[in-house]
């Protein structure tokens, strides 16, 4: 049975935002997620609660985009909290984030976000991205994961080589 596609729901309550990701957090939606976070951060949102209680799995591209955003925003000066808090993630997603070296960049809570808050969320309209945009996003995400944890280099070397070759034929 195929897994359901991704649905991203957003509720902004400055200076924070709740983002619920349901279904598959995969490469097809990583760019939408990245653009959403960058836009909200540009609007002054500093904290992001990612409700993953409905996220069945997360692929390496989506994980790499999350790691890139967390790295890009850097530590919060004077505070000991991260910009991203993962809430309600299943063991499979947490294991992936841990194995790829992303987990230290985020805070993790086991409990889900109150349902009344999630009921107020607006669904993000997901875009169709070109093959070049997809390949660029995937390449950037995997390069960051390779830089983040040396063990990832062996896992993603072939993927990055294929993506680089694909992008060089377009340019």
N, C-alpha and C positions, 0 to 999 in steps of 0.2 A: 504494500500500500504506500503510495507516494506521500511524502511529508507536505503539509500545507505551506504555502508561500509565506512571506514575511508581511506583517502588519506592524506599523510604527504609530503609536499614539503619543500625543504630547500635551502636557499641561504646564504652563509657565506661571510660576508664582515667584516673582523677583525677590531675592537674587538667585532663586533656584528654579529648576525645571524637572518635572517627572517625565520620563520617557519609558513607555511600556513597549517592549518588543515581543511579539508573539509569532510563533511558527519558526521558520528557519532564518537565522541571522546569517546571511550568505553574501557572497561577492556581488550578486545582482542588486543588493540594496545598501551595500557598504558606502557607496558614494552619496546616496540620499542621506544616510545617517551622518556622514562627515559634513556635508553641506549644512544640515540642520544644526549640528553642534557649533560649527564655525559662525553661523548667522546668529544663534542665540548668545554665544560668547561675545560676539561683536556688539550685541545689544545690552551687554552688562550682566548676563547670567554667568555666575561663577561656580555653581554647584549643579551637578547632574545626578539624579537618582535614576538608575537604569533598572526598571522592574523586569526581570527576566523569568518570572514565574511561569510565563507561558511560552518561553523560548525553548524549543525542543532541542535545537543544536545550533552551534555557532561554528562557522568555518574559519580557516586561518586568515583569509582576507579581511573578514569583518573584525577578527581579533587584532590583526595588525593595524587596521584603521583606528580601533579603540586605543591601542597602545600609542599610535602616532599622535592622536589628539591629547592623550594624557601627558605624553612627553612634551609636546608643543606648548601646552599650558604650564608645564613645570610645577614645582612645589608652590604651595601657598606661603608667601613670606609671613613669618611670625605665627603661623598656625601649623598644627600637625595633622591636618586632614587633606585628603586628596580631592581633586575636582570631581571625580566620578565615584559613586557608590553603587555597587552591584547589589541588588536586592532579590532574594528568592530564586537564585539560579540553581539548576539541578546539578548533580554531581558530575555529569558528563561535561557540561559547560565549564564548571569550575576546574575540573581536571585539565581541560584543554588550555584554559587561561594560565594555569599553573605551569604546565609543561612547556608552554611557549614563552614563559617569563613575563607575562602581562599582569599577573595577580599582584605583584608588589606595587604596581602603579595605581591601584584602585583600592577602595575600602570595600568590605563585604559584610552584608547583613543577611541573616537567614529569613527573617520575617518579611512578608509581603507588605506592600503599601496598602493603606486603608482603601477598601473598595469604593467608598464615597468619593475619594480623590480621583480614582481611575475612571469613574463614571463621567467626570468632567473633561476628560481628555478628548482632544480633537485628533482625528486620523490624518496623518501626513500623506499627501498625494505623492505616490512614488513615480519617479520619472523613468522614461526609457533612455538609457545611455548608449552611446555609440560603442562599437567594439574597441576603438582606440581609447575612449574614456575608461572603459572597463579594464582593459589591459594595463593602462597607466596606473589606475587605482590598485589593481592586484600587485603590480610590480613594486610600487611604493610601499605597500603594506608588507610584502614579503621581505623586501630589503631591510625595513625597519625591524622586523622580527629577527632577521639574521644578525643585525647589529646589536639588538637587545640581549640576545643569549647565544653564545658561540655554538652551542649544540644545534641550533636551528639552521646553521649554514649548510650542513650536510642534508638536512630534510628538504630544503627549498632551493638548492643550487640549480637543479635541473629546471624547476618551475621558472626561476628568474631568467635563466638562459633562454628558454623558449619565449617568454614574454618580451625580453629585450630584442630577440630576433624578429618577433612579430611586429614590434613597434618600429624597428629599423627599416622594415620593408614598406611601412606606411609613410615614413618621413621623407 
